[in-house]
Amino acid sequence: MSDRTSPSAVALLFRQVGYQNRLFIRTPIAAMFTLVFPLIFLVLFGAIFEGVDLAPGEEVSPAQFYAPGLAVFAAVSATYTNVGIGVAIYRDEGVLKRIRGTPLPRWIYMGGVVGSGVAIAAGGAVVMLAVGFLVYGIEMDADRILPALVTFVVGVATFSLLGLALAAVAPSGQSAPALANATLLPVAFVSNVFISVRNEPPAWLDLLGDIFPLKAFSDAFFAAFDPFEEASAYKPWLLLWMGVWALAGAMVAVRKFRWEPSTGAGGGGGRRGRR
Amino acid sequence: MFAVTVNDLTKSYGFVKAVNGLSFTIEEGEVFALLGPNGAGKSTVVEILEGHRTRDTGEVRVLGRDPGTAGQEYRDRIGIVLQEAGIERELTVREALVHYGACYSRRRPVDEVLDLVGLNGLGDRRTHRLSGGQRRRVDLALGLIGDPEVLFLDEPTTGFDPSARRHAWEMIEGLKALGTTILLTSHYMDEVQVLADRVAVLVEGRIVSEGTPAELRGRAESETMIRFRFPEVDPSSGPVVDMLGGLVGRTSLRNGVFEVCTVDPTTDLSLLTGWALERGGQLEGLEVTTPTLEDVYLDLIGDSHGAAGGAGSRDV
């Protein structure tokens, strides 16, 4: 038929991002874990480190050290965890199969998932840092805003792709939450997200953290907030290392991605176990 | 011009041949039904045509495209109602229709589609608050939103109550009137009888019979059943036995009712009524039943299973 002209890819992509955002906002438990959880950590850490002098001789709030790390944690929850679990559940429910039967290009679906992950991550990080600035008195030089943004975009894009890879390898929507948490939380402890292991940690711990992309993300992001950082706040090697993981994630996502529920998982059974 | 051609299609899952040398064509604007028991291969065939599944061998064309390799522009012209597919529970019916509609180059107005599937008034309800039947209508609505040229309906009314099924039938007939080519699968005989222009009966991945519902009925080996009573007549008396022996069909007596299974009801009825009139008697409770499509279907799938079912089992 001659009267068929497809909608533009850009318009479709924006629409998909909006659609994914809407799904997220209307899933209170996901919003809770992604946005409220890190905020609770921030408040708890604020109470724990109240009056602790983390930088002797300097006028630095303790939050200067942990707020950026928790912002990274929020961003990774919004991307890796949320994308991985969400996509696996929609696959179980047959939503992905329905989508595959429409003319929506597959890369635009994926792009919508990633774009929405980035947007939600940005929201989460902004909330964390806003509380940090307003309540806990953290500081940042204006000329470090751009490096922080660049690091952030590379980081959340990487973890969105890793989230898609997680969804691709997760056997079902029910196992995806366990898989996400089992892979994220231990790594988070060696990646300067919750606790800083910057001051002479055991070599193996250091190495373990260096392997995974989360430490690269949190260290590069922290550089923009580090009161002792003399050099540039750009950390090209850390960004590159994240890029390597992003590429690996994209390859796994593309090769292993499944649009249909695995046999036996179909028919809407996935929703029961969101985390 | 055929909207769909399938030639010698095969598909195996491991050692199981789900589709075994299938061929059929569907003309533009036609409603074609694949009828068969569970596991006959209906869904496999439909999903191959939709592009959801690969085939092993054979040739398939839908709207001139090979669904196995066709892309976005192919899916833009078809509508799919899967047997089982999720709907985002976070969305309202209207939001889902608007969202999915936006993927197509041409779309039906949302309100028109809501009206067509009988969901007007429920547009603003979240999909997880709908009943099973209502959700199935959303499935139909999502299949229609892109104004498809070919619509695949995989068991569209399974799980519907009788009034919802009637409504769905009206809807499908309405689509047919608009010129949409429809491939329907069903295991409901009455549904196929009402909706389909042509039917293929599928058993174990093969077509065992194909034609219009009327042709299928006419071609069937099922026989017309004539039932009546002869009061005050000894069924074992010589004249009665002679008369019954002269019929084309086979006769049996059950609870005082004679049953004649015949392939030539005209001749047999004429002999019976003539005989009764000569004797000044009556054929009481006379009843002539032609086979329904259901009988035909049961014959077909019974025969192909080599079971004792079918027409033969009915004569005593």
Boltz contact constraints between the chains, C-beta under 6 A:
constraints:
  - contact:
      token1: [A, 4]
      token2: [B, 105]
      max_distance: 6.0
  - contact:
      token1: [A, 4]
      token2: [B, 106]
      max_distance: 6.0
  - contact:
      token1: [A, 5]
      token2: [B, 105]
      max_distance: 6.0
  - contact:
      token1: [A, 6]
      token2: [B, 105]
      max_distance: 6.0
  - contact:
      token1: [A, 15]
      token2: [B, 102]
      max_distance: 6.0
  - contact:
      token1: [A, 19]
      token2: [B, 99]
      max_distance: 6.0
  - contact:
      token1: [A, 23]
      token2: [B, 90]
      max_distance: 6.0
  - contact:
      token1: [A, 26]
      token2: [B, 90]
      max_distance: 6.0
  - contact:
      token1: [A, 93]
      token2: [B, 86]
      max_distance: 6.0
  - contact:
      token1: [A, 94]
      token2: [B, 84]
      max_distance: 6.0
  - contact:
      token1: [A, 94]
      token2: [B, 85]
      max_distance: 6.0
  - contact:
      token1: [A, 94]
      token2: [B, 86]
      max_distance: 6.0
  - contact:
      token1: [A, 95]
      token2: [B, 86]
      max_distance: 6.0
  - contact:
      token1: [A, 95]
      token2: [B, 88]
      max_distance: 6.0
  - contact:
      token1: [A, 97]
      token2: [B, 85]
      max_distance: 6.0
  - contact:
      token1: [A, 98]
      token2: [B, 85]
      max_distance: 6.0
  - contact:
      token1: [A, 101]
      token2: [B, 80]
      max_distance: 6.0
  - contact:
      token1: [A, 102]
      token2: [B, 103]
      max_distance: 6.0
  - contact:
      token1: [A, 103]
      token2: [B, 72]
      max_distance: 6.0
  - contact:
      token1: [A, 103]
      token2: [B, 75]
      max_distance: 6.0
  - contact:
      token1: [A, 103]
      token2: [B, 76]
      max_distance: 6.0
  - contact:
      token1: [A, 103]
      token2: [B, 103]
      max_distance: 6.0
  - contact:
      token1: [A, 103]
      token2: [B, 104]
      max_distance: 6.0
  - contact:
      token1: [A, 104]
      token2: [B, 103]
      max_distance: 6.0
  - contact:
      token1: [A, 105]
      token2: [B, 72]
      max_distance: 6.0
  - contact:
      token1: [A, 267]
      token2: [B, 84]
      max_distance: 6.0
  - contact:
      token1: [A, 268]
      token2: [B, 86]
      max_distance: 6.0
